[in-house]
Amino acid sequence: MAEKCLLIVDVQRGFINQWTAHIPAAVEALQGGFERVVATRFFNPEGSFYRRLIGWQRFAKESDDFPLAFRPPAGTPVIDKPTYTCVGPEFLETLAGWGVGRVHICGIATDNCVLKCAVDLFEAGIEPVVLAHASASHGGPDCHAAGIKILQRFIGAKQVVN
């Protein structure tokens, strides 16, 4: 399992604000160091729990929120997901086919989608490594710090690196 894989989570226009503005450049700088890069985009379908329970109406696929806020390498798979995570049978099969046993994770938001992907990989037997310096929360530094703290407890402090 020698392939190096980078998972870039939800670095989308709608998540870019004063606390996440540095993330597009950070993930673009990282991409060249990995044999495999995968990006995700969150979308919020009509009738979702995000809309019904949280009252969050943004991120329809046709909205200005949805597009990526960075340029992935040509041929990069982009997974559109209506949930916090991209980790499921199809993604795990892709990783297995590539010979990937460790996934480096970065993106937005540390306290939800990055966290959920990392925990799901951990529970699926894939080693997650969260790149804290290339992750942030659109909720601000306190949310990012909370996400880092919870990640350290969930997947191990050594699995969260700067």
N, C-alpha and C positions, 0 to 999 in steps of 0.2 A: 504494500500500500504506500507507494512513493509519491503519488500525485499530490501536488499542493493545490488546495482549493480555497477560494475566497468567496464568501457569501455576503453580498452587499444588500442590506435590508432597507427597502422603502425610502431611498434617497430620491424623493419626489418634490416637485415644485411646491406643493401645498404644505409640506412639512418644513420648508426653509423659512427661518426667522432669525432674529438676532442671536439665538443660542445655537443654531444649527448651520449658520451661513458658511462656516469653515468646512463642513463635511464633504460637499461635492469635490473640492480640490484635494482633500485628504484621501478620499477613496480613489480618485483618478491616479494619484501618486502611488497608491498601493498595487494597482492592478497588474503592473508589469512584473511583479515578483511572484506571480502565481501561474501555474500551468492551466488551471481551470478557474473561471470566474462565473458566478451566477448572480443575477440581480433579481430582486422582487419588487413588485408594485402592488400596493394595497388599493383595493376598490371597495366601495360601500354601496351594495345593491339596495334597491327599494325593499322596504320591509325588514331589513336586517336588525339585529339586536342593537347594533351601534346606533341606529336611528331610533328604535323603539324604546330601548332601556336607558341609553346614555344621552339621547337627544342630539346626537352628532350627525349632521346632515351632509357633510362635505365628502369629497372623493368619489363622486360618480365617475364612471369611465370617460364620459364626454366632457368632464370639467377641466378647468385649467390647473386644478390640484394634482391630477393624475399623472402627467408625464414625468419621466425621470429628470432629475436636476443635474445629471452628469452624463458624460459620454462613455458608455462601456465599450470594451474592445469589440471589433467586428466578430459576429458569430456568437456572442455571449447569449446564453439562454436567459430570457426574462420571464419570470413566473408571476402571473397575475393571480392575486389571492384575496378572497373576501374575508380572511381571518387574520389573527395575529401571526400565524406561522405558515411557512411553506413546507414544513416537514410532514411528509406523509409517504405512503407506499411508492408513488411514482418518483419523488425526489430521492428517496432512499435507494431505489433501484438504479437511478442514474449515478449516484455516488458509488454504489457497488460496481457498476459497469466501468467506471473510471478508475477503480482501485483506490478510492479515497477512504481513509479511516480517520482523518482529522480535518475539520473545517474551521477556518479562521472567519470570524463574523464581525461585521462592522455595520454602521448605518444609523437609522433613526427608527424608533426611539429606544434608547437604552432600557427604559423602564417598562416597555411592553413588548413590541415586536422583536427586538434584538434578544431580549430576555427569553421570550417564549421559544424562539427558534433554537437558542442555545440549550435550553432545558430539554426540548424535544429531541434534539440530536443526542444529548447525553443519555436520555432514557432509551434511545434506539441503538445505543452502543457505538456511536460515532463521537470521537473526542472533539468537543467544542473549545475553541480558543477565541475569546472575545477581545477585540482590539479596542480598548477603551479610548485611546487617543483619536480614533476614527469613528467614534460613536458619540451620539448626543441625544438629548431629549428636547423636543419642541416645547415641553413644559418648563424648561429652564434647568439651571445647574442643580437645584435640589432634587429634581426628578431624576436627572442623570446619576447623581451620587447615590440616590436610593436604589436605582437599578443596579449599579455596580455592587453595592453592599449585598443585595439579594442574590445577584449572580455568584458572588464569592461564596455564599452559603450553599447555593444550589449545586454549582458545578465545581467548586474548589477555588480558593484564592489564587492558586498558581495558574488557573485557566483564564484569568482576566489579566491582560498585560497592557502596558503602556508602550 
